[in-house]
Each structure stands twice: as structure tokens, then as C-alpha cells.
């Protein structure tokens, strides 16, 4: 049996592309070429030439991703009927852009767009083609592995939740490589909101929800799959790098908490709790950026580097706190919770203290095995185009969704 784990590039590798581009004439790079080229950068390269190379490359890479994604979106639209196109297309600033995604099942919170389960195989393949064009190879594997986990639950668990494995796709704005538009894709353990702006050659994934249940499962070929392994691995690499004094400042207690800023909900972005980035060594700051890259590193390398550079600039004002287990041992305890909160990034990772009725013999579907996360940008959610409204059916902050059965876990079903 083999183990399939998908880890995004490290922050150091992504940021090193700034220098790499000064010797590659801004040509698009594979991950292998980027790594090889980075080793040959001379120390004499000036900051000015590095910054110029970074901007040129980020523009080129983003432009390529935006063009490919827009083309894939148009190919998908061409497979649809007029009625289906009307269902999938929304105005760029439509309020439902903020209210139609959640970490609740689709039977609790209505999603925008078309349900892939109701499409033909040709249409489903074209819809996934949009994601494949948008995401890096690693990002696409992570997303499809998350979807595979939901399918695993639908086939093997005791859950009677009919929405397991149902995913929706919607476009806000007209897909093009010249204007601004958004791809929204998701279901229960996935909520991608990717805004692409061809006029500015920019891409942002804020806000996005990545989750997994179970955290580890076996696919149809007998492979062990852990979609979000990189989140656990980088988080504990950061935690283990801290001194005892730093860990004491970081740690909030043994109890694992729920998401404070749940997907589809409004958020006040709490900060100031735990340890500040200014209290970290340079090495520890890089390890923290490696954690953050698990969310911002969904697309091409240069887009990732640009976003990480923005976050790094305000890292001194960014706080991290931690609760729950202090050792990466998925066989012991209830898992972990951590929060990263600063001017340019807000991330929560929360192991859920219940399986929501989706139990599978021999697999962990609660605690360590049931992950919900959120990534948001306090300065640029939805690329600043709309203001978050409470998602339909959420029932208010911290409450169960309207119509949910008694005992439904608040905000993190």
C-alpha cells in the first residue's frame, strides 16, 4: 500500500523565485526548473533587479493561469444549455457570492450554480477542467483528494446525509482574460473562491475553505490518501521549532476549539492572542510562511510568491495561537486548533470533535480525522468587490443552520 500526500511548495522556495526570474528571462517555470535555477542565483544580484524580475514573472505566470482558466470556463459553458448557463453565471458583485458557500452540507446551506451530480459526464469533465487550469498540479490533487474523501464517506460510512459528494460550480462575472471574475466551487469540505483579474494579472483565493473527512482514507486502488497532510506537517514543524517560552506564549490550552470565522460567515478577524511574528526568529518566520503556503499556494508558483511576500511584509504584526495536542500523533487525543491572524492573512485550522454521524469502521472520522479550515484576507477578501454577508441557513454566528436536526454541531458541521 502506498501513501499519497500532497504538499504545497515551501515559502522559502516560493519566495526564492524572485531571484530565479532574473536569470530565466521571465519564462514560465516548472517546479523542477525553479528548484534547479534557484541554486545558481548569485549573491551579487541587486534588490532592484530582483524586485523587477518578481513583478515581471508574477505578471506572466498570472496571465497564463488566467488565460487558461478563462478558456476552460468558456469550454465548460459551451457544453451547457441556455438554462444551465443562466444558472451558473452571476453578476460579479452579486451578494450570493458571499452567502452561497459554507462548511455545512449542501442540504443545510444552498450553494450557487450547478450541481455536478446533475450534469452529464462531458459537462462534469469540463467543469473539472476549469479547476485543473486554475490550480497547480499539487493544488488540483489536493482538491480532488478532498472530494474523494467525501465519496469515501458516502460509500462506506453510517451517515445518511444525502449531500455527501455533491459539488457546485458558479461564475461571478464573465470568464475572460481581460476583466475581473470569480470561480466558486465547493460542497461540504471544500469552498473555493478564486478571483481572477486579467486587467491586473492577479489571482486571489481569499476566502477559501479546505477540509477533510476522514483525514486519511483508502482509495479504490488501495492507496492511502491524506489530502491535507502538509497542513499537519508544516504546523508541527513550526510548533517544534519554538522554545519552551515561545510555546507557552503560543499555547491556549488543551481544549480544541471550533472555527471562529466559519466559511460563509462574517468575521471580525480577532488578533493579538498568542505569539507575534516579531517574536520569532528568521527561521521560525519561514516555517510559519510554510504553514501559510498550504492555503495561498493553490495556483502557480509566481502568484504564490507574490502573496507570500505581501504576508511576509506584515508578519511582525501577525499573531499565532495554538490549542490541543502538542505532538503530531493522530492516535492520541482530540487533535489541534490553531489560528494565524494578521493584517494580510487570517487562517484557522480546527479538528472537529465529532464525526457528524459519518463513522467508518477502522477509520478516524472525528478529532484528528475531521478537519475544517478557513483562509481569508482581511484586506482583500473577494478582491474587495463585495462585503461578506451571513450565509443562507447559517442561523447566526456560532449557531446551527436553520432546519438542522437537534444536536447539530454549531458552526462546524
C-alpha positions, 0 to 999 in steps of 0.5 A, a space after each residue: 500500500 502506498 501513501 499519497 500526500 500532497 504538499 504545497 511548495 515551501 515559502 522559502 522556495 516560493 519566495 526564492 523565485 524572485 531571484 530565479 526570474 532574473 536569470 530565466 528571462 521571465 519564462 514560465 517555470 516548472 517546479 523542477 526548473 525553479 528548484 534547479 535555477 534557484 541554486 545558481 542565483 548569485 549573491 551579487 544580484 541587486 534588490 532592484 533587479 530582483 524586485 523587477 524580475 518578481 513583478 515581471 514573472 508574477 505578471 506572466 505566470 498570472 496571465 497564463 493561469 488566467 488565460 487558461 482558466 478563462 478558456 476552460 470556463 468558456 469550454 465548460 459553458 459551451 457544453 451547457 444549455 441556455 438554462 444551465 448557463 443562466 444558472 451558473 453565471 452571476 453578476 460579479 458583485 452579486 451578494 450570493 457570492 458571499 452567502 452561497 458557500 459554507 462548511 455545512 452540507 449542501 442540504 443545510 446551506 444552498 450553494 450557487 450554480 450547478 450541481 455536478 451530480 446533475 450534469 452529464 459526464 462531458 459537462 462534469 469533465 469540463 467543469 473539472 477542467 476549469 479547476 485543473 487550469 486554475 490550480 497547480 498540479 499539487 493544488 488540483 490533487 489536493 482538491 480532488 483528494 478532498 472530494 474523494 474523501 467525501 465519496 469515501 464517506 458516502 460509500 462506506 460510512 453510517 451517515 445518511 446525509 444525502 449531500 455527501 459528494 455533491 459539488 457546485 460550480 458558479 461564475 461571478 462575472 464573465 470568464 475572460 482574460 481581460 476583466 475581473 471574475 470569480 470561480 466558486 466551487 465547493 460542497 461540504 469540505 471544500 469552498 473555493 473562491 478564486 478571483 481572477 483579474 486579467 486587467 491586473 494579472 492577479 489571482 486571489 483565493 481569499 476566502 477559501 475553505 479546505 477540509 477533510 473527512 476522514 483525514 486519511 482514507 483508502 482509495 479504490 486502488 488501495 492507496 492511502 490518501 491524506 489530502 491535507 497532510 502538509 497542513 499537519 506537517 508544516 504546523 508541527 514543524 513550526 510548533 517544534 521549532 519554538 522554545 519552551 517560552 515561545 510555546 507557552 506564549 503560543 499555547 491556549 490550552 488543551 481544549 480544541 476549539 471550533 472555527 471562529 470565522 466559519 466559511 460563509 460567515 462574517 468575521 471580525 478577524 480577532 488578533 493579538 492572542 498568542 505569539 507575534 511574528 516579531 517574536 520569532 526568529 528568521 527561521 521560525 518566520 519561514 516555517 510559519 510562511 510554510 504553514 501559510 503556503 498550504 492555503 495561498 499556494 493553490 495556483 502557480 508558483 509566481 502568484 504564490 510568491 507574490 502573496 507570500 511576500 505581501 504576508 511576509 511584509 506584515 508578519 511582525 504584526 501577525 499573531 499565532 495561537 495554538 490549542 490541543 495536542 502538542 505532538 503530531 500523533 493522530 492516535 492520541 487525543 482530540 487533535 489541534 486548533 490553531 489560528 494565524 491572524 494578521 493584517 494580510 492573512 487570517 487562517 484557522 485550522 480546527 479538528 472537529 470533535 465529532 464525526 457528524 454521524 459519518 463513522 467508518 469502521 477502522 477509520 478516524 472520522 472525528 478529532 484528528 480525522 475531521 478537519 475544517 479550515 478557513 483562509 481569508 484576507 482581511 484586506 482583500 477578501 473577494 478582491 474587495 468587490 463585495 462585503 461578506 454577508 451571513 450565509 443562507 441557513 447559517 442561523 447566526 454566528 456560532 449557531 446551527 443552520 436553520 432546519 438542522 436536526 437537534 444536536 447539530 454541531 454549531 458552526 462546524 458541521 
